[in-house]
Amino acid sequence: MMKKIIFNTTVLGLLLGLISCSEERPTLGPAPSEVDAAFYYEASTNTPNIISFTAQNPNINAKWDFGNGTKGEGVNAQGSYPYAGTYIVTLTIFDRGGSASTSQTVTIAEDDLSLISNPLYTLLTGGINGPGYKAWVMDTANAGHFGVGPNPSSALGDVPEYYAANPGEKAGTGMYDDQYIFKINGFKFDHITNGNVFVNLNDDGSPGAEGEYPGGYQNSNDYTAPLANQYDETWKIEEGENDTTLTLSGKTFIGMYCGTRKFKIVKIEENVLLIRAEDAFSSLAWYFRLVPVQ
């Protein structure tokens, strides 16, 4: 009789444990609907070819496809349309329950080529009167083409005061054979990797930027990872009061990946592009100097 009581008590305990685990298991919640993904838009006061888009739900993760080859993120986003035409704009939202999308048609009545005649665009891509694209590579022949400094910058300014690479120092890492091709049409961007890329490895061994590029190996104090050529991504320049930034889409980046695809343009001329990236995992800033492919 005692054995039976002990057995029943054990079974009861297991059942209560299973019920308890079941009650504590979190639920994902319902998937969002098209109503949740509703958005509205309006033209800029400066030109009808720049359209501001706003998701009606401010508490969602939002990604935009502007229908012109470019993309954006955030509840508020802006699309630029240099050419007349009809564009289908799609908003996709995400939450714990899943995703939902809605689309609307935007009609642009006339061309506004001033949107792509920005001098910065011309320096970066060759401009509307050039071949339509410009390819850049690391300036490996000169010291300081790659380096690191503090973030925020010290009184010395935006310079790699902690470390600056010697000419050719990072050969064999996957950085030097990359090409970065900026196109004026559709603000397209190609990252030619030739099969691998260079990625920052945290000094303390904690997970960092390398987590986004698995399958690699430690190399030259950092990390070389496999990555196929990335075509038809996009670039975006934003001119702020204090900084001018360059942002890339997808898995693309410039130089060494440090957790961000947004770069401050420190200097841009016809034959030099110097950019600064804030490390997403430390209080450092990385510097990359590029030159056009000759």
KATAWO-V817769 format. One record per pair of residues at least 24 apart in sequence whose ideal C-beta (glycine too) atoms are under 10 Angstrom apart, sorted by the first residue. I is the first residue (numbers start at 1). GAP is how many residues later the second one is. D is the distance in Angstrom with one decimal. If there is no record, write none. Layout:
# KATAWO-V817769
I:GAP:D  I:GAP:D
This chain:
# KATAWO-V817769
26:70:8.7  27:69:8.7  27:70:8.9  28:67:8.9  28:68:5.0  28:69:5.2  28:70:7.8  29:66:7.2  29:67:5.4  29:68:4.3  29:69:9.0  30:65:9.2  30:66:9.6  30:67:5.1  30:68:8.3  31:64:8.1  31:65:9.4  31:66:4.3  31:67:3.6  31:68:7.4  31:69:6.8  32:25:8.3  32:28:7.3  32:60:9.8  32:61:5.6  32:62:7.8  32:63:5.6  32:64:9.6  32:65:6.3  32:66:6.5  32:67:6.7  32:68:4.2  32:69:9.5  33:60:9.7  33:64:9.9  33:65:9.9  33:67:5.7  33:69:9.6  34:57:10.0  34:59:9.7  34:66:5.6  34:67:7.5  34:68:5.1  34:69:9.7  35:65:8.5  35:67:8.6  36:24:6.9  36:57:6.1  36:59:8.1  36:61:9.8  36:63:9.9  36:64:5.8  36:66:9.0  37:25:8.3  37:53:9.2  37:54:5.5  37:55:7.0  37:56:4.7  37:57:9.8  37:62:8.4  37:63:4.5  37:64:5.9  37:65:4.4  37:66:9.4  38:53:8.2  38:55:9.5  38:62:9.8  38:64:6.1  38:66:9.4  39:25:8.5  39:36:9.1  39:37:10.0  39:38:9.2  39:50:8.2  39:51:9.6  39:52:4.8  39:54:9.2  39:63:6.8  39:64:9.6  39:65:7.2  40:64:8.5  41:36:9.5  41:37:9.6  41:38:8.3  41:48:7.3  41:50:9.8  41:63:7.2  41:65:6.7  43:38:9.8  43:63:9.3  43:65:9.2  44:34:7.9  44:36:9.3  46:66:9.8  46:68:9.9  47:33:9.1  47:34:9.3  47:35:9.9  47:63:9.8  47:65:5.4  47:67:7.7  47:68:7.3  48:33:8.7  48:59:9.9  48:60:7.1  48:61:6.9  48:62:7.9  48:64:7.9  49:30:9.3  49:31:6.8  49:32:4.8  49:33:6.4  49:34:8.4  49:35:8.5  49:59:5.7  49:60:8.8  49:61:7.7  49:62:7.9  49:63:4.0  49:64:9.5  49:65:8.7  49:66:5.9  50:28:6.4  50:29:7.3  50:30:5.4  50:31:7.4  50:32:9.7  50:58:9.9  50:62:8.3  50:65:7.1  51:26:9.3  51:27:7.0  51:28:4.9  51:29:8.0  51:30:6.8  51:36:8.9  51:38:8.0  51:55:6.0  51:57:8.3  52:24:7.1  52:25:7.7  52:26:5.3  52:27:8.2  53:24:5.0  53:25:7.0  53:26:6.5  53:36:6.7  53:38:7.2  53:51:9.0  53:53:9.0  54:37:9.6  55:36:6.0  55:38:6.8  55:47:9.6  56:35:9.5  56:46:9.9  57:34:10.0  57:36:7.0  57:38:9.5  59:34:9.8  59:36:8.6  60:31:9.4  60:32:9.9  60:33:4.4  60:34:7.1  60:35:6.1  60:39:9.8  60:40:9.3  61:31:9.1  61:32:6.5  61:33:4.4  61:34:7.0  61:38:9.0  62:29:6.1  62:30:7.4  62:31:5.4  62:32:7.9  63:27:8.8  63:28:7.5  63:29:5.0  63:30:7.9  63:31:7.5  63:36:9.1  63:38:9.2  64:25:6.9  64:26:7.2  64:27:5.7  64:28:7.9  65:24:6.9  65:25:4.5  65:26:8.2  65:27:7.6  65:36:9.0  65:38:8.6  66:24:8.5  66:40:8.2  66:121:9.9  66:168:9.3  67:36:8.4  67:37:9.4  67:38:8.4  67:39:7.0  68:38:9.1  68:40:9.0  68:118:6.4  68:119:8.2  68:166:9.5  69:114:9.4  69:116:8.0  69:117:3.2  69:118:6.7  69:119:6.1  69:163:7.7  69:164:9.9  69:165:6.6  70:116:6.8  70:117:5.2  70:118:8.6  70:163:9.8  70:164:4.6  70:165:8.7  70:166:7.0  70:179:8.1  71:116:9.8  71:162:8.7  71:163:5.9  71:165:9.0  71:178:5.6  71:179:8.8  72:162:9.2  72:164:8.0  72:175:9.6  72:177:9.1  73:174:9.7  73:176:9.2  78:158:9.5  78:160:9.4  79:27:7.6  79:29:9.9  80:32:8.9  80:35:5.3  80:36:8.3  80:107:7.9  80:156:8.8  81:25:7.4  81:26:9.6  81:27:4.5  81:30:9.2  81:31:7.7  81:34:7.6  82:26:8.7  82:29:6.5  82:30:5.8  82:31:5.8  82:32:8.1  82:33:4.3  82:34:4.8  82:35:8.8  82:46:8.9  82:102:9.2  82:103:9.2  82:104:9.5  82:105:9.5  83:25:7.1  83:27:9.1  83:28:5.4  83:29:8.3  83:30:8.2  83:32:9.1  83:33:9.0  83:102:9.3  83:103:9.6  84:24:5.1  84:25:6.0  84:26:5.2  84:27:5.3  84:28:8.7  85:24:9.4  85:26:9.2  116:68:5.7  116:69:8.4  116:70:9.9  116:71:8.3  117:67:9.5  118:66:10.0  118:119:7.4  118:121:8.4  119:149:9.2  120:117:5.5  120:119:7.5  120:124:7.1  120:126:9.0  120:145:7.6  120:148:6.5  121:61:8.6  121:63:6.3  121:66:8.5  121:114:9.5  121:116:6.9  122:62:8.2  122:148:9.0  123:59:9.7  123:142:9.6  123:145:5.1  123:146:6.7  123:147:6.2  123:148:9.5  123:149:9.6  123:150:8.0  123:169:9.9  124:56:9.8  124:58:4.9  124:59:9.7  124:60:8.5  124:63:10.0  124:65:10.0  124:111:7.6  124:113:7.2  124:122:7.7  124:141:8.9  124:144:6.8  124:149:7.4  125:56:9.0  125:57:4.6  125:58:6.1  125:59:4.3  125:60:8.9  125:62:8.6  125:63:9.4  125:64:9.6  125:110:8.6  126:56:8.3  126:57:9.0  126:58:7.0  126:144:9.5  126:166:8.8  127:57:6.5  128:56:5.9  128:57:8.8  129:55:9.7  130:54:7.7  131:52:9.6  131:53:9.4  132:51:6.0  132:52:5.7  132:53:5.8  132:56:9.5  133:48:5.6  133:49:6.5  133:50:4.3  133:51:7.1  133:52:8.3  133:55:8.1  133:56:9.6  133:57:8.4  134:46:9.2  134:47:7.3  134:48:5.5  134:49:8.2  134:50:8.7  134:136:9.5  134:139:9.6  134:158:6.0  134:159:8.2  135:44:5.1  135:45:7.0  135:46:4.7  135:47:8.0  135:48:9.9  135:55:8.5  135:57:8.1  135:155:9.8  135:157:6.8  135:158:4.2  135:159:9.7  136:42:9.4  136:43:7.2  136:44:4.6  136:45:7.7  136:46:7.3  136:118:8.2  136:136:9.5  136:137:5.9  136:152:9.8  136:154:4.2  136:155:6.8  136:156:5.8  136:157:6.9  137:38:9.7  137:39:7.7  137:40:8.4  137:41:7.0  137:42:5.7  137:43:7.3  137:55:9.4  137:153:6.3  137:154:6.5  137:155:8.0  137:156:5.8  137:157:9.4  138:27:9.4  138:32:8.3  138:37:6.1  138:38:5.8  138:39:9.3  138:40:7.3  138:41:9.6  138:42:9.1  138:60:9.8  138:116:8.7  138:117:6.5  138:118:9.7  138:150:6.7  138:151:7.3  138:152:5.9  138:153:8.0  139:28:9.1  139:132:9.6  139:133:7.3  139:134:8.9  139:135:9.0  139:149:8.7  139:150:4.6  139:151:6.0  139:152:4.6  139:153:10.0  140:25:8.7  140:26:10.0  140:27:6.4  140:28:5.6  140:29:8.6  140:30:7.9  140:31:7.6  140:35:8.5  140:36:5.2  140:37:9.9  140:149:9.6  140:150:9.9  140:151:9.0  141:26:5.5  141:27:7.5  141:150:8.5  142:24:9.5  142:25:6.1  142:26:9.9  142:130:9.9  142:147:7.3  142:149:8.6  143:24:5.8  143:25:9.9  143:26:8.7  143:146:9.8  144:130:9.4  144:143:7.7  144:145:6.6  145:24:8.9  145:25:8.8  145:30:9.6  145:31:9.4  145:110:8.8  145:129:9.4  145:142:8.6  145:143:7.2  145:144:4.6  145:145:8.0  145:146:8.7  146:24:6.2  146:27:9.8  146:29:7.3  146:30:9.6  146:52:9.1  146:109:6.3  146:110:7.1  146:140:7.7  146:141:6.9  146:142:6.0  146:143:7.6  147:129:10.0  147:138:9.4  147:139:7.4  147:140:4.7  147:141:8.5  147:142:8.7  148:52:9.4  148:108:9.5  148:110:9.1  148:129:9.9  148:131:8.2  148:134:9.6  148:136:5.4  148:137:6.9  148:138:5.4  148:139:7.0  149:127:8.4  149:135:7.3  149:136:5.4  149:137:8.3  149:138:6.8  150:133:6.7  150:134:6.9  150:135:6.8  151:125:8.7  151:126:9.4  151:127:5.2  151:128:6.7  151:131:8.0  151:132:5.2  151:133:5.6  151:134:4.0  151:135:9.1  152:126:8.8  152:131:8.3  152:133:8.0  153:111:9.7  153:113:9.9  153:123:8.2  153:132:6.8  157:109:8.8  158:85:9.7  158:106:7.1  158:108:4.9  158:109:8.9  158:116:8.4  158:117:9.6  158:118:5.3  158:127:7.6  158:129:7.5  159:107:8.7  159:115:9.8  159:117:9.3  159:126:9.7  159:128:7.5  160:116:8.9  160:124:10.0  160:125:8.2  160:126:7.9  160:127:4.4  160:128:9.5  160:129:9.4  161:124:9.9  161:126:9.8  162:122:7.5  162:123:9.3  162:125:10.0  163:121:9.7  163:123:9.7  163:124:9.5  164:123:8.0  164:125:9.8  165:55:9.9  165:122:9.6  165:124:9.9  169:51:8.1  170:28:6.9  170:49:9.2  170:50:5.8  170:51:9.5  170:52:8.7  170:85:9.4  170:86:8.3  171:49:8.8  172:26:9.8  172:47:7.3  172:48:7.3  172:52:8.2  173:24:8.8  173:25:4.5  173:26:9.3  173:46:5.5  173:47:5.0  173:48:9.5  173:49:7.1  173:50:8.8  173:51:5.5  173:83:8.1  174:24:4.7  174:25:8.4  174:42:8.6  174:45:7.8  174:46:9.6  174:48:9.8  174:49:9.2  174:50:4.6  174:51:7.4  174:52:8.9  174:53:8.3  174:82:9.2  175:24:9.7  175:45:9.1  175:47:9.4  175:49:8.8  175:79:9.6  175:80:6.2  175:81:6.2  175:82:10.0  175:113:9.0  176:79:10.0  178:49:9.5  178:51:9.6  178:74:9.9  178:75:9.3  178:76:8.1  178:77:8.0  178:78:10.0  178:112:9.9  179:50:9.2  179:111:9.9  179:114:6.6  180:55:9.1  180:68:8.7  180:72:8.1  180:73:9.1  180:74:5.7  180:75:8.9  180:93:8.8  180:108:9.7  180:110:6.9  180:113:9.5  181:50:9.2  181:54:9.8  181:112:8.7  182:53:5.7  182:55:9.8  182:64:9.0  182:66:9.6  182:91:9.5  183:49:9.4  183:51:9.4  183:52:8.3  186:46:8.6  186:48:7.5  187:46:9.7  187:47:5.2  187:48:5.6  187:49:6.6  187:50:8.8  187:62:9.5  188:43:8.4  188:44:5.9  188:45:7.2  188:46:6.2  188:47:7.7  188:61:9.8  189:41:8.2  189:42:8.9  189:43:8.1  189:44:4.7  189:45:5.8  189:46:4.3  189:47:9.4  189:57:9.8  189:59:5.9  189:60:7.2  189:61:8.5  189:63:6.3  189:65:10.0  190:39:7.2  190:40:6.8  190:41:5.1  190:42:7.2  190:43:7.2  190:62:8.3  191:36:8.2  191:37:9.7  191:38:6.9  191:39:4.2  191:40:8.2  191:42:6.9  191:57:7.7  191:59:8.1  191:60:8.0  191:61:4.0  191:62:7.4  191:63:8.2  192:36:10.0  192:37:5.2  192:38:8.1  192:39:8.7  193:32:9.6  193:33:8.7  193:34:4.9  193:35:6.7  193:36:5.5  193:37:6.9  193:58:9.5  193:59:8.9  194:33:9.5  194:34:9.5  194:35:7.4  195:31:6.5  195:32:7.4  195:33:7.0  195:34:8.1  196:28:5.5  196:29:6.3  196:30:5.4  196:31:6.2  196:32:9.4  197:26:9.2  197:27:7.4  197:28:5.8  197:29:8.1  197:30:4.7  197:31:10.0  197:33:9.5  197:54:8.9  197:55:9.4  197:56:7.6  197:58:9.3  197:59:8.1  197:60:6.6  198:24:6.3  198:25:7.3  198:26:6.1  198:27:8.0  198:55:9.5  198:57:7.3  198:58:4.6  198:59:7.3  199:24:4.4  199:25:7.4  199:26:5.2  199:28:9.0  199:54:8.9  199:57:6.6  199:58:4.6  199:59:8.0  199:60:9.4  200:55:9.9  200:56:5.7  200:57:6.4  200:58:4.4  200:59:7.4  200:77:9.6  200:79:6.9  200:80:9.1  200:81:7.6  200:82:8.7  200:84:8.9  200:86:7.5  201:55:9.9  201:80:10.0  202:56:10.0  202:57:9.9  202:77:9.4  202:79:5.8  202:80:7.2  203:78:9.9  203:79:8.1  203:81:9.9  204:77:9.6  204:78:9.1  206:75:7.7  206:76:9.9  207:74:8.5  208:49:9.8  208:50:8.2  208:51:6.8  208:71:8.7  208:72:7.9  208:73:4.4  208:74:8.3  209:44:9.3  209:47:8.5  209:48:5.1  209:49:5.4  209:50:4.6  209:51:8.8  209:70:8.2  209:71:6.9  209:72:6.6  210:47:8.4  210:49:9.8  211:48:9.3  211:70:9.9  212:39:7.4  212:41:9.7  212:45:7.2  212:47:7.9  213:38:7.8  213:40:9.8  213:44:6.8  222:34:6.8  222:35:9.6  222:36:9.6  223:33:9.1  223:34:8.9  225:32:8.3  227:24:6.7  227:25:9.2  227:26:9.7  227:30:9.2  233:28:9.4  235:26:9.7  236:26:9.3  237:28:7.5  237:31:9.4  238:24:9.0  238:27:9.9  239:26:9.3  240:24:9.8  243:33:9.2  244:24:8.3  245:30:9.1  245:31:9.5  246:27:8.8  246:29:6.5  246:31:9.9  253:24:8.0  253:35:9.6  254:32:9.7  254:34:5.6  254:36:7.2  255:31:7.0  255:32:8.5  255:33:3.6  255:34:9.0  255:35:8.0  256:30:6.3  256:32:7.6  257:29:9.5  258:24:8.4  258:26:7.8  258:27:8.9  258:28:5.3  260:26:9.2  263:24:9.7  263:25:7.8
